C-alpha cells in the first residue's frame, strides 16, 4: 500500500513492458520503424497504447476522433480494440509521417476503420462539426501542437458526446509545467489546458502518470 505513485526506473519499466503489455507484432514493427525518425519521441509509448486500447475495448465507441496522427501507432492501437463498424477519424498535416501510418493500417487490415484528414486541425475540427454535428464523437484523443491545446478544447468538447471520453496527452510536458521560468508557448498551452479541465465542472477528470502524463476526461453534461 502506498499513498504516492511509484517512480519508474529502467528496470521496473522493463518489467512493466514484459508483463503488463501485450503488443501485437505489427505494432512492434511500427514502433521500431518510427524509432529511427528524429521526432520519434512524438509516438505514444507501448504501455500508453495498451492503456488506450483497454479504454476503447471497454467503451466500444462508435466514432473516434484523433488529433495528431504521426506514424499511426495510437490510431492502430485503437483500431485493434474497436468494433468492426467503428469510424476512426484521425487528423494531421504531415504527409510523410502519415504515409507510414497508412502503410501499417493497410497491412493490419484495419484500414477500413480509419479515415485520415490532412490539413490544419482547426479547419478539420470545423469541418467535422459541420458534417457530423455536436456531440458526435464518443472517444477523442488529443496529441497535437501543445500551444493550441486551449484553443482546441472548446471545439473538442463540443464534438464530444455526453458520457464520452476525452484523452489529452503530454499533460506533464516533461516536467516543464512546474518550471515557472518556462513561458514558452507549448508549455503555457499545456498549463492552460490542464487548468481549464480542472476548472470545468462539466467534466470529470483523472490525470494518469503514464508516459508523459495522460488526462482522461469524461463529459458529464
C-alpha positions in Angstrom: 0.0 0.0 0.0 1.3 3.4 -0.9 0.0 7.0 -0.7 2.1 8.2 -3.6 2.6 7.0 -7.2 5.8 5.0 -7.5 8.7 6.3 -9.6 9.5 4.0 -12.6 13.2 3.3 -13.1 14.5 1.4 -16.2 14.4 -2.0 -14.5 10.8 -1.5 -13.3 9.8 -0.1 -16.7 11.2 -3.1 -18.5 9.3 -5.4 -16.1 6.1 -3.5 -16.8 6.6 -3.9 -20.6 7.3 -7.6 -20.2 4.3 -8.4 -18.0 1.9 -5.5 -18.5 1.8 -5.1 -22.2 0.6 -7.4 -24.9 1.8 -5.6 -28.1 1.0 -7.2 -31.4 4.0 -7.9 -33.7 2.8 -5.3 -36.2 2.7 -2.6 -33.6 6.2 -3.5 -32.5 7.3 -3.3 -36.2 5.8 0.2 -36.5 7.3 1.3 -33.2 10.8 0.2 -34.4 10.4 2.0 -37.8 9.3 5.1 -36.0 12.2 5.0 -33.6 14.5 5.8 -36.5 12.8 9.2 -37.0 14.4 12.2 -35.3 10.9 13.0 -33.9 10.3 9.5 -32.6 9.6 11.0 -29.1 6.2 12.1 -30.5 5.0 8.5 -30.6 3.0 7.2 -27.6 4.7 4.5 -25.5 3.6 0.9 -25.8 2.2 1.0 -22.2 0.1 4.0 -23.1 -1.1 2.4 -26.3 -2.1 -0.7 -24.3 -4.0 1.5 -21.8 -5.8 3.4 -24.6 -6.7 0.1 -26.2 -8.2 -1.1 -23.0 -10.3 2.0 -22.6 -11.6 1.7 -26.2 -12.4 -2.0 -25.7 -14.4 -1.1 -22.6 -16.2 1.9 -24.0 -16.7 0.5 -27.5 -17.2 3.9 -29.1 -19.0 4.1 -32.5 -17.0 7.1 -33.6 -13.4 8.1 -32.5 -11.5 11.3 -33.3 -7.8 11.7 -33.0 -5.9 15.0 -33.4 -2.3 14.2 -34.2 -1.7 11.1 -36.2 2.1 11.0 -36.5 3.0 7.5 -37.8 -0.3 5.9 -36.8 0.7 3.9 -33.7 -2.1 5.2 -31.4 -4.8 5.1 -34.1 -3.8 1.5 -34.8 -4.0 0.6 -31.1 -7.5 2.0 -31.0 -8.5 0.2 -34.2 -7.3 -3.2 -33.0 -9.5 -2.7 -29.9 -12.6 -1.4 -31.7 -15.7 -2.9 -33.1 -15.6 -3.7 -36.8 -18.0 -0.9 -37.7 -16.2 1.9 -35.8 -15.4 5.1 -37.6 -12.0 6.5 -36.6 -11.1 9.9 -38.0 -7.5 10.9 -37.4 -6.2 14.4 -38.3 -2.7 15.5 -39.2 -1.0 17.9 -41.6 2.2 15.9 -42.4 2.1 13.6 -45.4 5.4 12.0 -44.8 4.6 10.6 -41.3 1.0 9.7 -42.2 2.2 7.8 -45.3 3.9 5.4 -42.8 0.6 5.2 -40.9 -1.4 4.3 -44.0 1.1 1.5 -44.8 0.6 -0.1 -41.4 -3.2 0.4 -41.4 -3.4 -1.5 -44.6 -1.0 -4.2 -43.6 -3.0 -4.7 -40.4 -6.3 -4.9 -42.3 -7.7 -2.2 -40.1 -7.7 0.5 -42.8 -11.4 0.2 -43.4 -11.9 1.6 -39.9 -9.7 4.6 -40.3 -10.1 7.8 -42.2 -7.2 10.3 -42.5 -7.9 14.0 -42.7 -4.9 16.0 -43.9 -4.8 19.7 -43.1 -4.8 22.2 -40.2 -6.5 20.9 -37.1 -8.8 24.0 -36.8 -10.1 23.5 -40.3 -10.6 19.8 -39.8 -12.5 20.3 -36.5 -14.7 23.0 -38.0 -15.5 20.7 -41.0 -16.3 17.8 -38.7 -18.7 19.9 -36.6 -20.5 20.9 -39.8 -20.5 17.3 -41.2 -21.4 15.4 -38.0 -22.8 17.9 -35.6 -22.3 18.5 -31.9 -21.7 15.5 -29.6 -21.0 13.2 -32.5 -17.8 11.5 -31.2 -17.7 9.1 -28.2 -13.9 9.0 -27.8 -11.4 11.7 -28.6 -7.6 11.6 -28.3 -5.7 14.9 -28.4 -1.9 14.7 -29.1 -1.1 17.7 -31.3 0.7 21.1 -31.1 0.7 22.0 -27.4 0.4 25.7 -27.8 -3.1 25.3 -29.3 -4.4 22.8 -26.7 -6.5 25.5 -25.1 -7.9 26.6 -28.4 -8.8 23.1 -29.5 -10.5 22.3 -26.2 -13.9 24.1 -26.8 -14.1 22.5 -30.3 -13.4 19.1 -28.9 -15.8 19.4 -26.0 -18.5 20.5 -28.5 -17.8 17.3 -30.6 -17.7 15.0 -27.6 -20.9 13.1 -26.7 -22.4 13.2 -23.2 -20.6 10.4 -21.3 -17.8 10.4 -23.9 -14.1 10.3 -23.1 -11.5 12.9 -24.0 -7.8 11.9 -23.6 -5.2 14.6 -23.5 -1.5 13.6 -24.0 1.7 15.1 -22.6 0.0 16.9 -19.7 3.3 16.8 -17.7 5.2 18.1 -20.7 8.5 16.6 -19.4 8.0 18.4 -16.1 8.1 21.8 -17.7 4.7 22.6 -16.4 6.4 23.1 -13.0 9.1 25.4 -14.3 7.7 28.9 -13.7 10.5 30.4 -15.7 9.4 28.5 -18.8 7.0 30.8 -20.6 7.3 29.2 -24.0 4.0 28.8 -25.9 3.9 25.0 -25.8 4.5 24.9 -22.0 1.9 27.7 -21.4 -0.5 25.9 -23.6 -0.3 22.6 -21.6 -0.6 24.5 -18.3 -3.7 26.4 -19.5 -5.3 23.2 -20.8 -4.7 21.5 -17.5 -6.2 24.4 -15.7 -9.2 24.6 -18.0 -10.0 20.9 -17.4 -9.5 21.2 -13.7 -11.9 24.2 -13.5 -14.6 22.7 -15.9 -17.4 21.4 -13.7 -19.0 19.7 -16.7 -16.0 17.3 -17.0 -14.8 14.6 -14.5 -11.1 14.1 -14.8 -8.2 11.8 -13.8 -4.6 12.7 -14.6 -2.6 9.5 -15.0 1.2 9.3 -14.6 1.8 7.2 -17.6 4.5 8.2 -20.1 4.4 12.0 -20.2 1.2 12.3 -18.4 -2.3 11.5 -19.7 -5.5 13.1 -18.6 -8.8 11.2 -19.0 -11.9 13.5 -19.0 -15.5 12.3 -19.2 -18.2 14.7 -20.3 -21.0 14.9 -17.7 -23.3 17.4 -19.3 
